[in-house]
């Protein structure tokens, strides 16, 4: 299963959040907050039962239930969200640890997003790179679409590669000049998926809970559709696929020589 097929497979498993016995305005607010996620929001009324609660289901199976108040707890009194740091979750610039909808997002190992800009993708990628830096062990794999893009990130990835126990791999299509490489390996992939996808995957450095990955397809210029995952099996699949598919591609060693 290719990277693009993997995105399609996650996309097909859309989750449904049913909001029970709540004001329609609340459902509309939740639709707005989840607009860039692969979660369908529906409302329902029951003849009896508690007011304002929501049930998350996927493929017809119950996932979790939460009160509407808990779902909206990341909002300020004026309905705006907080602006603290995003913690370990790569949810883009300005994410908050009390972000609206977090009780639902925390139950989704693979969380879809739509219409992410390049700025959003960079912010999400930085979260995973930072995790790899802090653990300082294991392997980090990142796709840059083209060598030109990789050249712009060369300093960042040289710094990551300087970590003695962190094995860093970069993937790019053969477009543009290759950067001077000192501390990481470059794999040049002659396939459409390398040119069309953006990914960062970290194997956790021996810690299952530290595994994470971001994978997206550029479906229109500057707009990305994909997911991030904290599911160890998904992260392992991405890294294994990259290693098996592109590990033998043209690459550069620490001295910058082609091998």
C-alpha positions, 0 to 999 in steps of 0.5 A, spaced: 500 500 500 503 506 497 503 512 501 497 515 497 493 509 498 494 509 506 491 516 506 485 514 502 484 508 507 484 513 513 480 517 509 475 512 508 474 511 515 470 517 517 468 518 524 461 521 526 460 525 532 452 525 534 450 531 538 444 529 542 439 534 545 443 540 544 441 547 541 442 547 533 447 553 534 452 548 538 452 543 533 453 549 528 459 551 532 462 544 533 461 543 525 466 549 524 471 547 529 471 540 526 471 543 519 478 541 517 477 534 520 474 527 517 469 527 522 461 528 520 457 532 525 450 530 526 445 532 531 439 528 534 433 529 539 431 524 544 424 524 548 428 523 554 435 523 557 441 528 558 441 534 555 447 536 551 452 530 550 455 527 544 457 520 542 463 519 537 463 512 533 467 510 527 465 504 522 458 503 526 462 502 533 462 506 539 468 510 541 467 515 546 461 519 549 462 526 552 458 532 554 458 538 550 460 542 555 467 538 555 467 539 548 467 546 548 471 547 554 477 550 550 473 556 548 473 562 552 467 566 554 467 569 548 467 563 544 474 564 542 479 558 543 486 559 547 492 560 544 497 556 549 503 552 546 500 545 542 504 540 547 506 534 543 500 534 538 501 537 531 495 541 531 498 547 527 500 554 530 496 557 535 494 550 538 492 550 545 492 544 550 485 546 551 483 546 544 476 545 542 474 538 541 480 535 544 476 530 548 474 527 541 481 528 538 484 524 543 480 518 541 482 518 534 489 515 533 489 517 526 486 524 525 485 527 518 485 534 516 483 538 510 486 544 506 492 545 510 497 550 507 504 550 507 505 554 513 500 549 517 504 543 514 511 546 517 508 547 524 505 540 524 512 537 522 516 542 527 512 538 532 514 531 530 521 534 529 522 537 536 519 530 539 525 526 535 530 532 538 528 531 545 528 524 545 535 524 541 534 517 539 531 512 534 530 514 526 526 520 523 524 520 516 521 526 512 519 527 505 520 534 502 517 533 495 523 536 491 531 537 492 529 544 492 525 544 498 530 540 502 535 545 500 531 550 504 531 545 510 538 543 510 540 547 516 535 544 520 536 537 518 543 537 519 542 540 526 537 534 527 542 529 524 548 531 529 544 527 535 549 522 535 543 516 536 538 519 531 538 516 524 535 522 520 533 520 513 530 525 507 526 523 501 525 528 495 524 528 487 530 529 483 528 537 482 533 542 483 540 542 486 542 537 492 544 540 498 551 539 502 549 533 507 553 532 513 549 528 518 543 525 514 542 521 508 538 523 502 534 518 498 532 521 491 525 517 489 523 517 482 516 516 483 510 521 483 508 519 490 515 523 493 513 529 489 506 529 491 506 527 498 509 531 505 511 526 511 515 526 517 515 520 521 519 518 528 520 511 530 520 513 538 527 511 539 525 505 543 518 508 546 512 506 543 508 512 546 513 517 542 512 514 535 508 519 531 507 521 524 504 526 519 502 524 512 499 528 507 498 529 499 498 535 495 491 535 492 492 542 489 497 547 489 499 549 496 493 545 499 494 538 503 490 533 505 492 527 510 493 525 517 497 525 523 498 518 527 500 516 534 498 509 532 505 505 533 502 500 527 501 506 523 507 509 524 511 503 523 508 501 517 510 508 514 517 507 516 517 500 513 514 502 507 519 508 506 525 503 508 523 498 503 521 502 497 526 507 497 532 505 502 536 503 495 535 509 492 540 514 490 543 517 496 548 521 499 553 519 505 555 524 511 561 526 506 556 528 501 558 523 496 553 519 492 553 512 494 
